[in-house]
Each structure stands twice: as C-alpha cells, then as structure tokens.
C-alpha cells in the first residue's frame, strides 16, 4: 500500500510539472504572422480618399508574468502592409505604387487562460497603450500623404497555446488592433484625419522561466 501511495504521488508531481513551470513565473514570447488592414478613409479640406492595402506582416515581442488564470504583459509590436490601390475623388489608382500603412505600438495586455496547464489551453484578453500610425499614399492628381501620428491604441486578443515541454509553449493568436483619430498633414500642407484598424493571425513561441518553489 505504501509503495502504491508513493507511486501515485510521484505520478501526480510529474503531471503537475508543466503547471509549475508556467504559474507564478515570468515569460518571454515572440509573435509573427500576417496582417490585414481595413480600408483607411482619409478625410479633410472637403476632399476624401481611401487607401486599400495588401496582406502584410506583423511581428512583436512580449515580457509577461503568469499569475495563474491571469497574465499581465508588456508588448512591443510592428505591422506593415503595402498599398494595393488608392482612390481619390472617385478615381481609383492601382499598379506598382509606393506607399502603404504601418503601425508601431507599445501595449499593456491582460490575458485570461482557460484549460489545463499541461495541455491545450485557450486564452482571451485585451490591451491598451500607444501606437504610432503611418500612412503613405500617392496619386497622379495629388492628395499625396507621407506622415505619421502618435495616439492612444487598443487591441483585443484571443488564441490557443500548447506546451512543447516544461518551459516552451507554441500557440496561435488573433489580434484586432486599432488607432483612432490620426491627425496627418498631406503634401499640400492640408490637415487630414484617418484611422488604422487591422486584423492579424500570429504564430507564437513562449519561454517560461519556472514557477515558485513548492
């Protein structure tokens, strides 16, 4: 009986090891994947234009702390996409044009985890911070823009992750990112406004530094 109890205890400790490596621990994470910006409606001075971009790239890094079911993160990320077409006063310009949309951001995220630490786990969360959005758009009839602005930014996050071993997790993450009320100046010196809103699908790789001693 004593041997059976000892074996059961050893098995329980072995199964709990991934949870110990995650909970009450610092971790770092790298994210990379694809981004799709929503069309940017650019308004100002009685004229309007629309910038449409191709699928681009999104990457970033995170330093976080796992409290258990809740995680707190500091994140830096960058996303960019090349212009696909630019519409000015109802005329659409396409082809091999320069320009596009991009955003650099620093965010603080809160994440809630669901599921076992030693298996497939889902998470949802969000973040707030600062984003520097840039718009580059050029057309033969004018309305050219090459400017950036720094504003409040927010995002929503959801995904799944799975432990590859006691310290490393692989995951997939969806990110909705938004910067409102970007104030820009076009090539003619006219103030214009727009917003940057994007959707990203990212692969993630995290390293957990180990939990508190039992």
Biotite code that builds the C-alpha atoms (Angstrom):
import biotite.structure as struc

atoms = struc.array([
    struc.Atom([0.000, 0.000, 0.000], chain_id="A", res_id=1, res_name="UNK", atom_name="CA", element="C"),
    struc.Atom([2.824, 2.415, 0.906], chain_id="A", res_id=2, res_name="UNK", atom_name="CA", element="C"),
    struc.Atom([4.521, 1.707, -2.434], chain_id="A", res_id=3, res_name="UNK", atom_name="CA", element="C"),
    struc.Atom([1.256, 2.403, -4.248], chain_id="A", res_id=4, res_name="UNK", atom_name="CA", element="C"),
    struc.Atom([0.831, 5.734, -2.439], chain_id="A", res_id=5, res_name="UNK", atom_name="CA", element="C"),
    struc.Atom([4.424, 6.730, -3.245], chain_id="A", res_id=6, res_name="UNK", atom_name="CA", element="C"),
    struc.Atom([3.999, 5.833, -6.916], chain_id="A", res_id=7, res_name="UNK", atom_name="CA", element="C"),
    struc.Atom([0.732, 7.786, -7.103], chain_id="A", res_id=8, res_name="UNK", atom_name="CA", element="C"),
    struc.Atom([2.349, 10.833, -5.501], chain_id="A", res_id=9, res_name="UNK", atom_name="CA", element="C"),
    struc.Atom([5.304, 10.682, -7.905], chain_id="A", res_id=10, res_name="UNK", atom_name="CA", element="C"),
    struc.Atom([2.956, 10.455, -10.875], chain_id="A", res_id=11, res_name="UNK", atom_name="CA", element="C"),
    struc.Atom([0.945, 13.444, -9.650], chain_id="A", res_id=12, res_name="UNK", atom_name="CA", element="C"),
    struc.Atom([4.099, 15.530, -9.219], chain_id="A", res_id=13, res_name="UNK", atom_name="CA", element="C"),
    struc.Atom([5.270, 14.537, -12.705], chain_id="A", res_id=14, res_name="UNK", atom_name="CA", element="C"),
    struc.Atom([1.958, 15.545, -14.297], chain_id="A", res_id=15, res_name="UNK", atom_name="CA", element="C"),
    struc.Atom([1.933, 18.855, -12.423], chain_id="A", res_id=16, res_name="UNK", atom_name="CA", element="C"),
    struc.Atom([5.387, 19.912, -13.622], chain_id="A", res_id=17, res_name="UNK", atom_name="CA", element="C"),
    struc.Atom([4.179, 21.951, -16.661], chain_id="A", res_id=18, res_name="UNK", atom_name="CA", element="C"),
    struc.Atom([1.833, 23.939, -14.395], chain_id="A", res_id=19, res_name="UNK", atom_name="CA", element="C"),
    struc.Atom([4.722, 24.686, -12.009], chain_id="A", res_id=20, res_name="UNK", atom_name="CA", element="C"),
    struc.Atom([6.813, 25.947, -14.943], chain_id="A", res_id=21, res_name="UNK", atom_name="CA", element="C"),
    struc.Atom([4.066, 28.376, -16.040], chain_id="A", res_id=22, res_name="UNK", atom_name="CA", element="C"),
    struc.Atom([2.273, 29.647, -12.948], chain_id="A", res_id=23, res_name="UNK", atom_name="CA", element="C"),
    struc.Atom([3.811, 32.353, -10.746], chain_id="A", res_id=24, res_name="UNK", atom_name="CA", element="C"),
    struc.Atom([6.523, 32.821, -13.353], chain_id="A", res_id=25, res_name="UNK", atom_name="CA", element="C"),
    struc.Atom([7.954, 35.329, -15.802], chain_id="A", res_id=26, res_name="UNK", atom_name="CA", element="C"),
    struc.Atom([7.963, 34.502, -19.505], chain_id="A", res_id=27, res_name="UNK", atom_name="CA", element="C"),
    struc.Atom([9.038, 35.948, -22.833], chain_id="A", res_id=28, res_name="UNK", atom_name="CA", element="C"),
    struc.Atom([7.239, 35.486, -26.136], chain_id="A", res_id=29, res_name="UNK", atom_name="CA", element="C"),
    struc.Atom([7.888, 36.150, -29.825], chain_id="A", res_id=30, res_name="UNK", atom_name="CA", element="C"),
    struc.Atom([4.990, 36.602, -32.279], chain_id="A", res_id=31, res_name="UNK", atom_name="CA", element="C"),
    struc.Atom([4.989, 36.730, -36.093], chain_id="A", res_id=32, res_name="UNK", atom_name="CA", element="C"),
    struc.Atom([2.394, 36.388, -38.823], chain_id="A", res_id=33, res_name="UNK", atom_name="CA", element="C"),
    struc.Atom([0.134, 38.098, -41.342], chain_id="A", res_id=34, res_name="UNK", atom_name="CA", element="C"),
    struc.Atom([-1.883, 41.304, -41.018], chain_id="A", res_id=35, res_name="UNK", atom_name="CA", element="C"),
    struc.Atom([-4.803, 42.742, -42.986], chain_id="A", res_id=36, res_name="UNK", atom_name="CA", element="C"),
    struc.Atom([-5.575, 46.444, -42.569], chain_id="A", res_id=37, res_name="UNK", atom_name="CA", element="C"),
    struc.Atom([-9.128, 47.651, -43.048], chain_id="A", res_id=38, res_name="UNK", atom_name="CA", element="C"),
    struc.Atom([-9.535, 50.360, -45.698], chain_id="A", res_id=39, res_name="UNK", atom_name="CA", element="C"),
    struc.Atom([-8.426, 53.756, -44.387], chain_id="A", res_id=40, res_name="UNK", atom_name="CA", element="C"),
    struc.Atom([-10.900, 56.546, -45.130], chain_id="A", res_id=41, res_name="UNK", atom_name="CA", element="C"),
    struc.Atom([-8.904, 59.790, -45.276], chain_id="A", res_id=42, res_name="UNK", atom_name="CA", element="C"),
    struc.Atom([-10.917, 62.980, -44.763], chain_id="A", res_id=43, res_name="UNK", atom_name="CA", element="C"),
    struc.Atom([-10.129, 66.690, -44.681], chain_id="A", res_id=44, res_name="UNK", atom_name="CA", element="C"),
    struc.Atom([-10.433, 70.007, -46.553], chain_id="A", res_id=45, res_name="UNK", atom_name="CA", element="C"),
    struc.Atom([-13.604, 68.946, -48.373], chain_id="A", res_id=46, res_name="UNK", atom_name="CA", element="C"),
    struc.Atom([-11.976, 66.008, -50.148], chain_id="A", res_id=47, res_name="UNK", atom_name="CA", element="C"),
    struc.Atom([-11.946, 62.309, -49.396], chain_id="A", res_id=48, res_name="UNK", atom_name="CA", element="C"),
    struc.Atom([-9.718, 59.408, -50.328], chain_id="A", res_id=49, res_name="UNK", atom_name="CA", element="C"),
    struc.Atom([-9.455, 55.722, -49.468], chain_id="A", res_id=50, res_name="UNK", atom_name="CA", element="C"),
    struc.Atom([-6.300, 53.655, -49.044], chain_id="A", res_id=51, res_name="UNK", atom_name="CA", element="C"),
    struc.Atom([-6.558, 49.882, -49.517], chain_id="A", res_id=52, res_name="UNK", atom_name="CA", element="C"),
    struc.Atom([-3.582, 47.669, -48.692], chain_id="A", res_id=53, res_name="UNK", atom_name="CA", element="C"),
    struc.Atom([-2.422, 44.139, -49.441], chain_id="A", res_id=54, res_name="UNK", atom_name="CA", element="C"),
    struc.Atom([-1.852, 41.470, -46.797], chain_id="A", res_id=55, res_name="UNK", atom_name="CA", element="C"),
    struc.Atom([1.231, 42.435, -44.823], chain_id="A", res_id=56, res_name="UNK", atom_name="CA", element="C"),
    struc.Atom([3.319, 41.268, -41.895], chain_id="A", res_id=57, res_name="UNK", atom_name="CA", element="C"),
    struc.Atom([3.061, 41.669, -38.118], chain_id="A", res_id=58, res_name="UNK", atom_name="CA", element="C"),
    struc.Atom([5.683, 40.779, -35.513], chain_id="A", res_id=59, res_name="UNK", atom_name="CA", element="C"),
    struc.Atom([6.448, 41.590, -31.898], chain_id="A", res_id=60, res_name="UNK", atom_name="CA", element="C"),
    struc.Atom([7.828, 40.603, -28.537], chain_id="A", res_id=61, res_name="UNK", atom_name="CA", element="C"),
    struc.Atom([6.362, 40.235, -25.046], chain_id="A", res_id=62, res_name="UNK", atom_name="CA", element="C"),
    struc.Atom([7.588, 40.137, -21.469], chain_id="A", res_id=63, res_name="UNK", atom_name="CA", element="C"),
    struc.Atom([4.911, 38.835, -19.114], chain_id="A", res_id=64, res_name="UNK", atom_name="CA", element="C"),
    struc.Atom([4.079, 37.373, -15.732], chain_id="A", res_id=65, res_name="UNK", atom_name="CA", element="C"),
    struc.Atom([1.708, 34.437, -15.202], chain_id="A", res_id=66, res_name="UNK", atom_name="CA", element="C"),
    struc.Atom([-0.373, 34.755, -12.009], chain_id="A", res_id=67, res_name="UNK", atom_name="CA", element="C"),
    struc.Atom([-2.306, 31.539, -12.695], chain_id="A", res_id=68, res_name="UNK", atom_name="CA", element="C"),
    struc.Atom([-5.554, 32.083, -14.598], chain_id="A", res_id=69, res_name="UNK", atom_name="CA", element="C"),
    struc.Atom([-4.495, 35.692, -15.348], chain_id="A", res_id=70, res_name="UNK", atom_name="CA", element="C"),
    struc.Atom([-1.414, 37.039, -17.127], chain_id="A", res_id=71, res_name="UNK", atom_name="CA", element="C"),
    struc.Atom([-0.055, 40.590, -17.386], chain_id="A", res_id=72, res_name="UNK", atom_name="CA", element="C"),
    struc.Atom([2.103, 41.535, -20.378], chain_id="A", res_id=73, res_name="UNK", atom_name="CA", element="C"),
    struc.Atom([4.210, 44.368, -21.764], chain_id="A", res_id=74, res_name="UNK", atom_name="CA", element="C"),
    struc.Atom([4.251, 44.152, -25.561], chain_id="A", res_id=75, res_name="UNK", atom_name="CA", element="C"),
    struc.Atom([6.023, 45.898, -28.431], chain_id="A", res_id=76, res_name="UNK", atom_name="CA", element="C"),
    struc.Atom([4.898, 45.138, -31.990], chain_id="A", res_id=77, res_name="UNK", atom_name="CA", element="C"),
    struc.Atom([5.071, 46.416, -35.558], chain_id="A", res_id=78, res_name="UNK", atom_name="CA", element="C"),
    struc.Atom([2.782, 45.792, -38.522], chain_id="A", res_id=79, res_name="UNK", atom_name="CA", element="C"),
    struc.Atom([3.027, 46.968, -42.129], chain_id="A", res_id=80, res_name="UNK", atom_name="CA", element="C"),
    struc.Atom([1.228, 46.386, -45.435], chain_id="A", res_id=81, res_name="UNK", atom_name="CA", element="C"),
    struc.Atom([1.933, 47.685, -48.957], chain_id="A", res_id=82, res_name="UNK", atom_name="CA", element="C"),
    struc.Atom([-0.638, 49.729, -50.858], chain_id="A", res_id=83, res_name="UNK", atom_name="CA", element="C"),
    struc.Atom([-2.974, 47.826, -53.192], chain_id="A", res_id=84, res_name="UNK", atom_name="CA", element="C"),
    struc.Atom([-4.999, 50.751, -54.525], chain_id="A", res_id=85, res_name="UNK", atom_name="CA", element="C"),
    struc.Atom([-5.650, 54.407, -53.676], chain_id="A", res_id=86, res_name="UNK", atom_name="CA", element="C"),
    struc.Atom([-8.945, 56.110, -54.518], chain_id="A", res_id=87, res_name="UNK", atom_name="CA", element="C"),
    struc.Atom([-9.096, 59.915, -54.752], chain_id="A", res_id=88, res_name="UNK", atom_name="CA", element="C"),
    struc.Atom([-12.327, 61.796, -55.600], chain_id="A", res_id=89, res_name="UNK", atom_name="CA", element="C"),
    struc.Atom([-13.850, 58.599, -57.000], chain_id="A", res_id=90, res_name="UNK", atom_name="CA", element="C"),
    struc.Atom([-10.854, 57.702, -59.192], chain_id="A", res_id=91, res_name="UNK", atom_name="CA", element="C"),
    struc.Atom([-9.022, 54.510, -58.278], chain_id="A", res_id=92, res_name="UNK", atom_name="CA", element="C"),
    struc.Atom([-5.286, 54.211, -58.864], chain_id="A", res_id=93, res_name="UNK", atom_name="CA", element="C"),
    struc.Atom([-3.652, 50.777, -58.938], chain_id="A", res_id=94, res_name="UNK", atom_name="CA", element="C"),
    struc.Atom([-0.440, 49.210, -60.154], chain_id="A", res_id=95, res_name="UNK", atom_name="CA", element="C"),
    struc.Atom([3.091, 49.234, -58.826], chain_id="A", res_id=96, res_name="UNK", atom_name="CA", element="C"),
    struc.Atom([2.724, 52.208, -56.494], chain_id="A", res_id=97, res_name="UNK", atom_name="CA", element="C"),
    struc.Atom([4.783, 53.144, -53.442], chain_id="A", res_id=98, res_name="UNK", atom_name="CA", element="C"),
    struc.Atom([3.189, 53.513, -50.046], chain_id="A", res_id=99, res_name="UNK", atom_name="CA", element="C"),
    struc.Atom([1.102, 51.644, -47.534], chain_id="A", res_id=100, res_name="UNK", atom_name="CA", element="C"),
    struc.Atom([0.068, 51.593, -43.879], chain_id="A", res_id=101, res_name="UNK", atom_name="CA", element="C"),
    struc.Atom([2.108, 50.749, -40.792], chain_id="A", res_id=102, res_name="UNK", atom_name="CA", element="C"),
    struc.Atom([1.904, 50.999, -37.017], chain_id="A", res_id=103, res_name="UNK", atom_name="CA", element="C"),
    struc.Atom([4.409, 50.659, -34.194], chain_id="A", res_id=104, res_name="UNK", atom_name="CA", element="C"),
    struc.Atom([2.893, 50.086, -30.757], chain_id="A", res_id=105, res_name="UNK", atom_name="CA", element="C"),
    struc.Atom([3.696, 49.611, -27.098], chain_id="A", res_id=106, res_name="UNK", atom_name="CA", element="C"),
    struc.Atom([0.892, 47.927, -25.151], chain_id="A", res_id=107, res_name="UNK", atom_name="CA", element="C"),
    struc.Atom([-0.010, 46.576, -21.722], chain_id="A", res_id=108, res_name="UNK", atom_name="CA", element="C"),
    struc.Atom([-2.155, 43.431, -22.008], chain_id="A", res_id=109, res_name="UNK", atom_name="CA", element="C"),
    struc.Atom([-4.303, 41.458, -19.606], chain_id="A", res_id=110, res_name="UNK", atom_name="CA", element="C"),
    struc.Atom([-4.954, 37.812, -20.517], chain_id="A", res_id=111, res_name="UNK", atom_name="CA", element="C"),
    struc.Atom([-7.294, 35.159, -19.084], chain_id="A", res_id=112, res_name="UNK", atom_name="CA", element="C"),
    struc.Atom([-6.429, 31.463, -19.574], chain_id="A", res_id=113, res_name="UNK", atom_name="CA", element="C"),
    struc.Atom([-8.851, 28.543, -19.824], chain_id="A", res_id=114, res_name="UNK", atom_name="CA", element="C"),
    struc.Atom([-7.895, 24.877, -19.714], chain_id="A", res_id=115, res_name="UNK", atom_name="CA", element="C"),
    struc.Atom([-5.147, 22.685, -18.246], chain_id="A", res_id=116, res_name="UNK", atom_name="CA", element="C"),
    struc.Atom([-1.588, 23.973, -17.983], chain_id="A", res_id=117, res_name="UNK", atom_name="CA", element="C"),
    struc.Atom([-0.235, 20.633, -19.210], chain_id="A", res_id=118, res_name="UNK", atom_name="CA", element="C"),
    struc.Atom([-2.434, 20.530, -22.340], chain_id="A", res_id=119, res_name="UNK", atom_name="CA", element="C"),
    struc.Atom([-4.203, 22.628, -24.946], chain_id="A", res_id=120, res_name="UNK", atom_name="CA", element="C"),
    struc.Atom([-5.218, 25.954, -23.426], chain_id="A", res_id=121, res_name="UNK", atom_name="CA", element="C"),
    struc.Atom([-7.331, 28.835, -24.757], chain_id="A", res_id=122, res_name="UNK", atom_name="CA", element="C"),
    struc.Atom([-6.952, 32.496, -23.834], chain_id="A", res_id=123, res_name="UNK", atom_name="CA", element="C"),
    struc.Atom([-8.698, 35.834, -24.364], chain_id="A", res_id=124, res_name="UNK", atom_name="CA", element="C"),
    struc.Atom([-7.682, 39.333, -23.416], chain_id="A", res_id=125, res_name="UNK", atom_name="CA", element="C"),
    struc.Atom([-7.013, 42.861, -24.490], chain_id="A", res_id=126, res_name="UNK", atom_name="CA", element="C"),
    struc.Atom([-4.586, 45.700, -24.214], chain_id="A", res_id=127, res_name="UNK", atom_name="CA", element="C"),
    struc.Atom([-4.176, 49.463, -24.178], chain_id="A", res_id=128, res_name="UNK", atom_name="CA", element="C"),
    struc.Atom([-1.199, 51.626, -24.972], chain_id="A", res_id=129, res_name="UNK", atom_name="CA", element="C"),
    struc.Atom([0.345, 53.959, -27.515], chain_id="A", res_id=130, res_name="UNK", atom_name="CA", element="C"),
    struc.Atom([0.539, 53.471, -31.276], chain_id="A", res_id=131, res_name="UNK", atom_name="CA", element="C"),
    struc.Atom([2.407, 55.437, -33.930], chain_id="A", res_id=132, res_name="UNK", atom_name="CA", element="C"),
    struc.Atom([0.492, 55.056, -37.179], chain_id="A", res_id=133, res_name="UNK", atom_name="CA", element="C"),
    struc.Atom([1.930, 55.978, -40.574], chain_id="A", res_id=134, res_name="UNK", atom_name="CA", element="C"),
    struc.Atom([0.145, 56.439, -43.903], chain_id="A", res_id=135, res_name="UNK", atom_name="CA", element="C"),
    struc.Atom([1.950, 56.703, -47.259], chain_id="A", res_id=136, res_name="UNK", atom_name="CA", element="C"),
    struc.Atom([-0.338, 57.278, -50.244], chain_id="A", res_id=137, res_name="UNK", atom_name="CA", element="C"),
    struc.Atom([0.462, 58.824, -53.630], chain_id="A", res_id=138, res_name="UNK", atom_name="CA", element="C"),
    struc.Atom([-1.677, 59.640, -56.686], chain_id="A", res_id=139, res_name="UNK", atom_name="CA", element="C"),
    struc.Atom([-1.036, 61.466, -60.000], chain_id="A", res_id=140, res_name="UNK", atom_name="CA", element="C"),
    struc.Atom([-3.786, 64.008, -59.214], chain_id="A", res_id=141, res_name="UNK", atom_name="CA", element="C"),
    struc.Atom([-2.430, 64.929, -55.790], chain_id="A", res_id=142, res_name="UNK", atom_name="CA", element="C"),
    struc.Atom([-3.788, 64.109, -52.335], chain_id="A", res_id=143, res_name="UNK", atom_name="CA", element="C"),
    struc.Atom([-0.364, 62.680, -51.525], chain_id="A", res_id=144, res_name="UNK", atom_name="CA", element="C"),
    struc.Atom([0.320, 61.758, -47.895], chain_id="A", res_id=145, res_name="UNK", atom_name="CA", element="C"),
    struc.Atom([3.508, 60.660, -46.160], chain_id="A", res_id=146, res_name="UNK", atom_name="CA", element="C"),
    struc.Atom([3.013, 61.359, -42.472], chain_id="A", res_id=147, res_name="UNK", atom_name="CA", element="C"),
    struc.Atom([2.607, 59.727, -39.066], chain_id="A", res_id=148, res_name="UNK", atom_name="CA", element="C"),
    struc.Atom([0.962, 60.465, -35.733], chain_id="A", res_id=149, res_name="UNK", atom_name="CA", element="C"),
    struc.Atom([1.084, 59.006, -32.226], chain_id="A", res_id=150, res_name="UNK", atom_name="CA", element="C"),
    struc.Atom([-2.199, 58.260, -30.458], chain_id="A", res_id=151, res_name="UNK", atom_name="CA", element="C"),
    struc.Atom([-3.909, 56.052, -27.891], chain_id="A", res_id=152, res_name="UNK", atom_name="CA", element="C"),
    struc.Atom([-4.273, 52.473, -29.176], chain_id="A", res_id=153, res_name="UNK", atom_name="CA", element="C"),
    struc.Atom([-6.211, 49.427, -28.057], chain_id="A", res_id=154, res_name="UNK", atom_name="CA", element="C"),
    struc.Atom([-6.435, 45.786, -29.067], chain_id="A", res_id=155, res_name="UNK", atom_name="CA", element="C"),
    struc.Atom([-8.368, 42.559, -28.475], chain_id="A", res_id=156, res_name="UNK", atom_name="CA", element="C"),
    struc.Atom([-6.623, 39.175, -28.368], chain_id="A", res_id=157, res_name="UNK", atom_name="CA", element="C"),
    struc.Atom([-7.638, 35.517, -28.462], chain_id="A", res_id=158, res_name="UNK", atom_name="CA", element="C"),
    struc.Atom([-5.907, 32.241, -29.193], chain_id="A", res_id=159, res_name="UNK", atom_name="CA", element="C"),
    struc.Atom([-4.661, 28.846, -28.124], chain_id="A", res_id=160, res_name="UNK", atom_name="CA", element="C"),
    struc.Atom([-1.339, 27.537, -26.826], chain_id="A", res_id=161, res_name="UNK", atom_name="CA", element="C"),
    struc.Atom([0.174, 24.129, -26.155], chain_id="A", res_id=162, res_name="UNK", atom_name="CA", element="C"),
    struc.Atom([3.273, 23.177, -24.110], chain_id="A", res_id=163, res_name="UNK", atom_name="CA", element="C"),
    struc.Atom([6.028, 21.606, -26.215], chain_id="A", res_id=164, res_name="UNK", atom_name="CA", element="C"),
    struc.Atom([7.883, 20.817, -22.979], chain_id="A", res_id=165, res_name="UNK", atom_name="CA", element="C"),
    struc.Atom([8.008, 22.113, -19.393], chain_id="A", res_id=166, res_name="UNK", atom_name="CA", element="C"),
    struc.Atom([9.313, 25.538, -20.462], chain_id="A", res_id=167, res_name="UNK", atom_name="CA", element="C"),
    struc.Atom([8.280, 26.198, -24.084], chain_id="A", res_id=168, res_name="UNK", atom_name="CA", element="C"),
    struc.Atom([4.780, 26.875, -25.441], chain_id="A", res_id=169, res_name="UNK", atom_name="CA", element="C"),
    struc.Atom([3.675, 27.122, -29.076], chain_id="A", res_id=170, res_name="UNK", atom_name="CA", element="C"),
    struc.Atom([0.470, 28.949, -29.955], chain_id="A", res_id=171, res_name="UNK", atom_name="CA", element="C"),
    struc.Atom([-1.762, 30.719, -32.447], chain_id="A", res_id=172, res_name="UNK", atom_name="CA", element="C"),
    struc.Atom([-3.090, 34.212, -31.724], chain_id="A", res_id=173, res_name="UNK", atom_name="CA", element="C"),
    struc.Atom([-5.649, 36.540, -33.311], chain_id="A", res_id=174, res_name="UNK", atom_name="CA", element="C"),
    struc.Atom([-5.135, 40.280, -32.796], chain_id="A", res_id=175, res_name="UNK", atom_name="CA", element="C"),
    struc.Atom([-7.560, 43.119, -33.516], chain_id="A", res_id=176, res_name="UNK", atom_name="CA", element="C"),
    struc.Atom([-5.663, 46.431, -33.339], chain_id="A", res_id=177, res_name="UNK", atom_name="CA", element="C"),
    struc.Atom([-6.994, 49.990, -33.589], chain_id="A", res_id=178, res_name="UNK", atom_name="CA", element="C"),
    struc.Atom([-5.723, 53.585, -33.588], chain_id="A", res_id=179, res_name="UNK", atom_name="CA", element="C"),
    struc.Atom([-8.417, 56.261, -33.975], chain_id="A", res_id=180, res_name="UNK", atom_name="CA", element="C"),
    struc.Atom([-8.174, 59.939, -34.942], chain_id="A", res_id=181, res_name="UNK", atom_name="CA", element="C"),
    struc.Atom([-4.773, 60.004, -36.625], chain_id="A", res_id=182, res_name="UNK", atom_name="CA", element="C"),
    struc.Atom([-4.037, 63.643, -37.497], chain_id="A", res_id=183, res_name="UNK", atom_name="CA", element="C"),
    struc.Atom([-1.843, 63.882, -40.601], chain_id="A", res_id=184, res_name="UNK", atom_name="CA", element="C"),
    struc.Atom([-0.618, 66.565, -42.992], chain_id="A", res_id=185, res_name="UNK", atom_name="CA", element="C"),
    struc.Atom([-0.717, 65.901, -46.736], chain_id="A", res_id=186, res_name="UNK", atom_name="CA", element="C"),
    struc.Atom([1.852, 67.103, -49.288], chain_id="A", res_id=187, res_name="UNK", atom_name="CA", element="C"),
    struc.Atom([-0.072, 70.361, -49.797], chain_id="A", res_id=188, res_name="UNK", atom_name="CA", element="C"),
    struc.Atom([0.051, 71.153, -46.085], chain_id="A", res_id=189, res_name="UNK", atom_name="CA", element="C"),
    struc.Atom([-3.627, 70.310, -45.541], chain_id="A", res_id=190, res_name="UNK", atom_name="CA", element="C"),
    struc.Atom([-4.637, 68.614, -42.264], chain_id="A", res_id=191, res_name="UNK", atom_name="CA", element="C"),
    struc.Atom([-6.387, 65.268, -42.808], chain_id="A", res_id=192, res_name="UNK", atom_name="CA", element="C"),
    struc.Atom([-7.626, 62.536, -40.493], chain_id="A", res_id=193, res_name="UNK", atom_name="CA", element="C"),
    struc.Atom([-7.925, 58.770, -40.660], chain_id="A", res_id=194, res_name="UNK", atom_name="CA", element="C"),
    struc.Atom([-7.724, 55.660, -38.502], chain_id="A", res_id=195, res_name="UNK", atom_name="CA", element="C"),
    struc.Atom([-5.707, 52.452, -38.681], chain_id="A", res_id=196, res_name="UNK", atom_name="CA", element="C"),
    struc.Atom([-7.532, 49.212, -37.895], chain_id="A", res_id=197, res_name="UNK", atom_name="CA", element="C"),
    struc.Atom([-6.040, 45.764, -38.518], chain_id="A", res_id=198, res_name="UNK", atom_name="CA", element="C"),
    struc.Atom([-6.587, 42.034, -38.042], chain_id="A", res_id=199, res_name="UNK", atom_name="CA", element="C"),
    struc.Atom([-3.606, 39.700, -37.510], chain_id="A", res_id=200, res_name="UNK", atom_name="CA", element="C"),
    struc.Atom([-3.082, 35.941, -37.309], chain_id="A", res_id=201, res_name="UNK", atom_name="CA", element="C"),
    struc.Atom([0.141, 35.137, -35.478], chain_id="A", res_id=202, res_name="UNK", atom_name="CA", element="C"),
    struc.Atom([2.248, 32.138, -34.541], chain_id="A", res_id=203, res_name="UNK", atom_name="CA", element="C"),
    struc.Atom([3.677, 32.454, -31.021], chain_id="A", res_id=204, res_name="UNK", atom_name="CA", element="C"),
    struc.Atom([6.596, 30.878, -29.192], chain_id="A", res_id=205, res_name="UNK", atom_name="CA", element="C"),
    struc.Atom([6.965, 31.464, -25.433], chain_id="A", res_id=206, res_name="UNK", atom_name="CA", element="C"),
    struc.Atom([9.630, 30.530, -22.905], chain_id="A", res_id=207, res_name="UNK", atom_name="CA", element="C"),
    struc.Atom([8.590, 30.189, -19.237], chain_id="A", res_id=208, res_name="UNK", atom_name="CA", element="C"),
    struc.Atom([11.281, 30.828, -16.627], chain_id="A", res_id=209, res_name="UNK", atom_name="CA", element="C"),
    struc.Atom([9.825, 28.495, -13.982], chain_id="A", res_id=210, res_name="UNK", atom_name="CA", element="C"),
    struc.Atom([7.465, 28.895, -11.088], chain_id="A", res_id=211, res_name="UNK", atom_name="CA", element="C"),
    struc.Atom([7.783, 29.489, -7.391], chain_id="A", res_id=212, res_name="UNK", atom_name="CA", element="C"),
    struc.Atom([9.191, 26.622, -5.328], chain_id="A", res_id=213, res_name="UNK", atom_name="CA", element="C"),
    struc.Atom([6.587, 24.234, -3.948], chain_id="A", res_id=214, res_name="UNK", atom_name="CA", element="C"),
])
